[in-house]
Amino acid sequence: MSWKHRLAGEDEDLVVEQALRNFKASVDAWSEVAWSESASRPRTPVRRLGQGWRLATGWALGCVLAAGSVAGALYERRHTLDLARIAAAQAAAEKIEQVQLASRQKTPGQTDQDLLATVDSDISRAVPAAMEPLAQMMDEKSADDSGTQQ
Amino acid sequence: MTVVTAEGVAAQDFSRVVEVHRPQIFRFLLASLRDVDLAETLTQECFLKAHRNWGRFRGDSSPMTWLMRIAINLQKDHWRNRRMQFWRQTRANAVDLDEAGEWLPSGERTAEQRMLARERVAQVWSVVGNLSERQRTVFLLRYVEERELSEIAQATGLSEGTVKAHLSRALGRVRAELRGTR
């Protein structure tokens, strides 16, 4: 290595050394100012490492609120639909009742005749066993009567 | 000595440790993170952790080395958490590299010398900002905290050879950066 290169190397080392010394001085000066400022400032407990939990809690609360409002809206809609369905069913039942009443009022004679026929058949079926021969005789007689008439 | 008295002595010892080493830990974290608020917070965390584990400190290393190790781990956790974030928050409190170079005590004689010195300090800051986390830690412990290689090895959990290699690479980059402007 020539003396020129050696001199250049030594010069470079000096520059690097000086730069590193100044770098340390700059860190020291900055740190001292920041330290004294922070010491004079009222200290608030800043906990950045816990920010993740706060953020997660915020998100969870937000999600719960959003889910709650969606569920509320769905419940309200369903409730309204149910009420409408009940009202429609009531209206239909009333209409049917009205129609039945109207039809009954239109043909009262027929209804009475039907009722009498039902009662007759019920009575004729309810003949006690002791009266069975008499009933048979009556049937025969009525058959005979109808035969003579023919 | 009763238990109460021993605890009292330990508490006194710890407050002395805090008093002596707190500004140094803060300075290291500040240089490493370039964020005053974050450096303060991590310094608080560091001494909180140290206080919790003070009873288990056996004195194998100096309290400063032990504290520095806690600070380095906290800093690692911080960077890891930042990497894990899906969205990166901009560091509103972080100081720009040029701004960090402004903190130069005016020891130089002429205005030109002052300007040159400031420029070179800014260049060193720039190199430090671009070093890997491990290289930066080793570099700052050596050239700002002026720790011995053995202490750096203890604080970082690296071997002395690895520390030397990291220092050599970091210094090479500083040298190259400074050579560029000459």
HADDOCK unambig.tbl for C-alpha pairs under 7 A between the chains (distance, minus, plus):
assign (segid A and resid 16 and name CA) (segid B and resid 175 and name CA) 6.34 0.50 0.50
assign (segid A and resid 19 and name CA) (segid B and resid 117 and name CA) 6.93 0.50 0.50
assign (segid A and resid 19 and name CA) (segid B and resid 120 and name CA) 5.89 0.50 0.50
assign (segid A and resid 19 and name CA) (segid B and resid 121 and name CA) 5.93 0.50 0.50
assign (segid A and resid 20 and name CA) (segid B and resid 143 and name CA) 6.90 0.50 0.50
assign (segid A and resid 22 and name CA) (segid B and resid 104 and name CA) 6.98 0.50 0.50
assign (segid A and resid 22 and name CA) (segid B and resid 121 and name CA) 6.31 0.50 0.50
assign (segid A and resid 23 and name CA) (segid B and resid 121 and name CA) 5.17 0.50 0.50
assign (segid A and resid 23 and name CA) (segid B and resid 124 and name CA) 6.90 0.50 0.50
assign (segid A and resid 24 and name CA) (segid B and resid 143 and name CA) 6.77 0.50 0.50
assign (segid A and resid 24 and name CA) (segid B and resid 144 and name CA) 4.99 0.50 0.50
assign (segid A and resid 25 and name CA) (segid B and resid 104 and name CA) 6.43 0.50 0.50
assign (segid A and resid 25 and name CA) (segid B and resid 105 and name CA) 6.88 0.50 0.50
assign (segid A and resid 26 and name CA) (segid B and resid 101 and name CA) 6.74 0.50 0.50
assign (segid A and resid 26 and name CA) (segid B and resid 103 and name CA) 4.69 0.50 0.50
assign (segid A and resid 26 and name CA) (segid B and resid 104 and name CA) 4.47 0.50 0.50
assign (segid A and resid 26 and name CA) (segid B and resid 105 and name CA) 6.73 0.50 0.50
assign (segid A and resid 27 and name CA) (segid B and resid 31 and name CA) 6.45 0.50 0.50
assign (segid A and resid 29 and name CA) (segid B and resid 103 and name CA) 6.00 0.50 0.50
assign (segid A and resid 29 and name CA) (segid B and resid 104 and name CA) 6.87 0.50 0.50
assign (segid A and resid 29 and name CA) (segid B and resid 105 and name CA) 6.89 0.50 0.50
assign (segid A and resid 30 and name CA) (segid B and resid 103 and name CA) 5.51 0.50 0.50
assign (segid A and resid 31 and name CA) (segid B and resid 27 and name CA) 5.33 0.50 0.50
assign (segid A and resid 31 and name CA) (segid B and resid 30 and name CA) 6.97 0.50 0.50
assign (segid A and resid 34 and name CA) (segid B and resid 36 and name CA) 6.77 0.50 0.50
assign (segid A and resid 46 and name CA) (segid B and resid 41 and name CA) 6.38 0.50 0.50
assign (segid A and resid 47 and name CA) (segid B and resid 41 and name CA) 6.53 0.50 0.50
